[in-house]
Amino acid sequence: MFSVVFLLAHLAFSVMGSPVEVRNSPITLPMTRRLAFSNVTDLLRNDEARLAAFGAYSMHGRRDSDASNYAIVPLSHAILGDAYSGYTVEVGIGNPIITYNLIVDSASAITWVGASLPYLSKSGTDTGEPVEVTYRFGSEFFKGTIFLDKLYFTEEINIHAMRIGVASTATGVAVDGVLGIGPTSSGLGALQNSPRQTTPTVTDCLVQQGTIDRAVVGIFFQPIAANRVNNGELTFGGANPRMYDSPLVYTDVTTTVPSSRYWGINQWITYGNLEILAYTAGVVDSGCTFLYLAIDAYERYRAATGGTLNPANGLLQISPEQYKTLRDLEFNIGYRVYKLIPNAQIWPRSLNYNINGGIDDIFLIVKALATPTGAGCDFVNGYVFLQRFYTAFDSDAHRVGFAKTAFTNAITN
């Protein structure tokens, strides 16, 4: 029920010490992590669809010779389907208010509904503007029309005239739609009559109507050990300092195409004393499950860890003895170093049954892109990275911030 969302939001504000009625206060919402896939192949396909839109492919995917369209393929499609792994948040739309569970997508600017639960609002206005999101390989995923309607986070906090995509067709969708928190440029190509035109994001609308002061979105994830758990938090208007315990340090969005059109950053990565990825550009993405590296960097990591490819799931597997000697994986971003400890580099063993693994098997969460360093998107820091660090996306200053949390060094996997 939507009233539950209202209650949870009120509770979140109460803990922060700011009642929801105060104008321009950050908006904090709970998120639920959901895993829905029958095997690891489906999960990897899910990631591959996202990588395609970044202009990158995993070793299981393909690369198109025409790179000119990479920058204008939105990513709503890539996190939803019969197999998906992502965070959902409840929002209300229209009159009467209908509650929708929407995947939170940091690589899409488009918010849309109507996949599982139909759009039934009587207050919406059909703009007649067709909107479509397709797989990079051409199969249709979402097609519909832009409506203007009211979007509710709580009864008091809402967007008066949100541009919402309403699906007439949505192929293989397991939830109700998408809440896009990507940069505005990530929506290029979705509006069929104006493919070079962007549409205001949820964050843009909240700023424009004065609900929040800053176009900043903070996300907090917690390492997951179950298929569905309420362990995330989404904040509009700033970062929530309750959720991190080190300084929140920002780095500029990269200027390297195509990573620059998403939440792209520059970084280099070391494993112990070995540099496995030189300073280069890539993307921070909540929708990809794994950590993806350019193939040359992946090979250096594989050799250093001694991992061998498991044919049943396509992941690197190591022995208990090799796990004991695993070194920290260090991400050098700006002037800070963010470390994935050994436990953060492995798949949760409690979820091994989801990926065709034995109960005591140890699998690494690093996957290979199909291209070497220099392709313009040489890494994707996916959920396995973000669950260890609080992340803030700042549209105003075109930057991304990271901070340590209570779970950065957690031994939960």
N, C-alpha and C positions, 0 to 999 in steps of 0.2 A: 504494500500500500504506500502511496506517496506520503501519507502522514508520517510513516516511519522515517522517510528521508528527512522530512522537516524536523522531526525530533532529534535525529542524529546530527543534523547540521546545527541545531540549537545547542546540543551538548558540546559539539566541537568548539563553537564560539565561546561557550561558557568557560571551558577549560582554558582557552586563550585569554580570557579576561575581557573580551570585547563582545557585547551583545550584538545580535544580528541587525538590530534596528539602527546602529550607528552608521551613518553614511560614510562611504569610502573605506570601510573596514575590509580586510581581505576576506574572501569567501572560502571556507574550508568544507570539503565534502569527503565522506568515506568512499573507498573503492574496494571492490571485491575481485580477487584474483581467481580466474577460472582457467582450467586446462580441459580441453575437449578435443581429443584425438584418439583414433583407434590404434595407431602405430606411429613410430618415429618418422616414417617416410612422409606421412601427412603433415607432420609438424615441420619437417624440412622444406616441403613444398610451400608451406605457408611463409616461411622465411624467404624462400627464393623469389616469391612474388614481390615482396617488399624490396629485396635487393635489386630486382629488375628495374624498379622505378628510380632507384638511386643511380642507375647506370652501371650496376655491378651485378655479378652472378656468382653463385656458389659453384663448386666443382660438380654439383649435381644438376646445374641449370644450363642454360644456353645464353649466348650473347648475340644480339642482333647487330648486323653490320651498320645499321643506320642509327647513329647516336644522337641525331638531332632532336628526337622526341623525348629523350630521357627526362629532360627538365620539366616537361609539362604533363607528366603522368601522375595524377594524385594517387595516394596510397590507401584510401579507405578500404579497397578490396583486399588488401594483402593481410589483413588480420582477422578476417571473418570468413567463415565457411564451415564445412563439416568438421574440419580440423582447425582449431585456433587456440592460441594461448595469449591471454591478455587480461587487462583490468577493465571492469565495467563500473559505471556510476549511474545512479538513478536520477532522471530529470523528468519534469512534467512539461507537457506541451498542450497548448490550446484550451478551448472551452467546448465541452467539459474537459477538465485536466485529465490527461491520460499519462500514466507513468511508463517510461521507456527505460530499459537497461541498455546503455550505449557503451561500446568499447571506447576507451580513451586512447586516441591516436595522436602521437606527437609528430607525425609526419604527414598530416592532412589538415587542410584548412576548412574542409567541408564538413558540416554537421548534417546528418540525414537520418531519417527514420522510415519505418514502414516495411522492414524486412520480415520479421516474425509477427509483430503486432501491427496491424494496419493503422494508418493515420485516419482518425475519426473526428477531428476537430471541426466545429462549425464556425470558428472565429478566424480561420486562416484565409488569406488572400492569395489566389493563384496568380503568379506573375507571368506565367506563360513561358518562362525561360527554361529551356530543356537543360538538364544536367546529366552527365554520364561519367561513370568511372569504369574503366576496363582493365583487364590484365594486360601486361606489356605484350603478351603473346597473342592478344586479340580476342580472347573469349570474354563475353560480356559478364559483368558482375553486378553493377548497379546502374539503373537508368530511371529517370523520373523528371520531376519539375520542381523549380524553386517556389516555395510558398513563404509568405510573410506571416508569422504567427508569434504568439507569446511563449517564451521558454522559461520555465521555473526551476530555480535551484531550491528555493524555499518559498513559502507564501509571501514573504517580505522581499525576497531578492529574486529578480527576474529580468529578462530582456524583453522589452515591450514589442519590438518588431524585428525578430530574428529571421534571417534568411536561411530557411531550412529546406534541404532536399527531401522530397517525398517520393518514395520509390514506387514506380509502376512495375518494375522488374528488379529482382535481386536474386542472383543465383547462388544456391548453397549456403545460405546465411543462417547461423546458429543463434544469433541474438537479434536485437531490435534495430540496430544501426550503429552510427559512429558519432562521437563527440570530438570534433577536430580541434586540437590545440597546437597544430603545427604553425610555422610562420605563414603569413598571408601568401607568400610566393608559392607555397606548396600546393595551392589550389589552382594554379595555372593549368588550363586545358580542360577543366571540368565543365565550364559553361559552353555549351555547344554553339551558341550564336556569337559568343565573344570569347574565344579560346585564350586570348592574350589578356583578358580581364580577370582580376581577382575578385573574390567576394569576402566581405568582412568576416573574421573569425569570431568565435564566442568572446575571446579576450578583447578584440577590437570593440565589439558592441558594448561590453561592460564599461570600457573606458569612455567611449563616446557619449553614453548616457549618464556618466558621472557616478556610476555605482562603485567603481574602484578608481584609484588614482594612477596606478602603474600597470602597464601591459606586461605583467610578469606572471608566469605560471610556475608554481612549485609542485613537485611530485615526490612522494615518499613511498618506497616499496620496501617490503620486508621479505627476506628469503622464505621460500614456500616449501612446505613438506607435505602438502595435501592438495587434492585436485581443486578444491574450492574453499577459500578462506577470505574473510574480511580483514585484510591486513595492509591496505594502502590508503593514501590520503592525497587529495588534489586540492590545491589552493590557488585561487585567482586573486591577483592584486599584490602579490609579494610572496616571500618565502616564510614558512612557519618555523621560527627558531626553536620551538619545542621538539622538533623532529630531528635536529642535528646537533652535534656536540663539538664541532670545530668551526673555524671561520668559513663562511661561504665565500669562495673565491671564484671570480669570473674570468673567462677567456673569450676573446672576440670570435664571432662567427667567421669561418674561413672565407676567403675570396675565391677559392678554387672551385670551379664548376665540375661536376654537378652538385657537389656536396654543399655549396653555398646556398642552394635554394631550399635546403632543409635546415635542421639544427646541426649544421656541420661545424667541425672544429679541426684544429691542427694538434697533433700529438706525436710523440715517439714512445716506443715501448721497449723495455728491457726485461730480461729474464735472468735473475741473478746479476752477474756482471756482463751478460751477453746482450748486445743490442739486436733485437730481432726485427724491429720495424723502425726505419729512419723517420725523421721528421716529415710528416705528410698529412694530407687531408682525409677526412672521413666523416661519418655521420653518427650522432647520438640518437638512438631510436628505441622507444619503449615497446614497439610492436614486434621487433625481432627477438627471438628467444635467446639465441646463442651469441657468442663473440666471434665476429668474422674478421679475418686478416687476409691481406694480399698473399697470394700463393707462396711467394718467396719467404715472407715472414712466417707463414704457417709451417713451411718446411723446416725453418730454423727452430721453431718452437717444438715441432714433432721430434726432431733429432735431439734437442736438449733434454726433453722429458723422457725420451725412449718410448713414447706411445706408439702403439700399432693399431691400424685401422680395423675395427670390428665390422665384418661384412653384414652383420644382422641389423646394424643401426647406423653405420656410416660415421661413428664417433671414434676418436682415439681412445684406446683402453690402456690402462697401466696396471701393474701388479701392486699389491699392498707394500712390497718392498720399495718399489719406485715411488709410491705415494709418500713414503717416509722421507725421501730425499728431494721432493718437489720444492722448488724455490718460489719466492714471491714473483708475481708478474706485475711490473711497475709501469704505470701510465704517467708519462711526463706531459702535463697539460699546463700551459702557461709557466708559472714559476713554482708549481706544486707537483708533488708526486702522490699518486693515488695507487695503493697497492691492493691487488687481489691476492690474499693469502692462499696457501695451497688448498684449503677447504673450499674457498670461493671459486677455484678453478675446476671443480668436479661437479657432475650432475648429482642432485639429491638422491642418495641411495634408496631412500624410502619410496622414490618414484621410478626405480629401475624397471618395474613391471610395465611401465608405460613405453619403454624404449627397447623392449626385447632383451633385457639384461637380467642376470641373476642377482639375488638379493645382496651378495657381497661384492659384486663387480664394481669396478671404479672406472668411470668414463670422464674424459675431459670435455669441457664446454667450448673449446676453441675449434672453429671450423674454417675451411679455406674458401676464399673467393677464387674465381676462375682466372683472374688477371693478376699480373705482377704489380709491384709498387710503381706508381706514376700514372694510374688510370683515372685519377680525379676523385675516386672513392676507394680508399685503400684499407679501410676498416669500417666496421659497424659495431659500436659499443651497444649491445642489446641489453635485454632485461637482466641477464646474468651479471652485467656490470652495474646497472642502475639499482639493483636491489641492495647493493652494498654502499651506495652513496646518495645522499639527498641531491636532487637536481633542480635547478631553476632555469627556466627559459625566459629571457628578457627580450621582448620584441622592440621595446623603446630604444635600447642601447645595442641591439644586435649582438647579444652575447649569451653564453651559457655558463652557469655556475655550478660548482660541486662542493659538497662538504661531507665529512665523515658522520656516520650515525652510530647508534648503539649496536648495529648489526654489521658494521664494516668488517670486524674481525670475528664474527660469530662462527662457531663450529657446528653448523646445523646440517651439513650435507654428508 
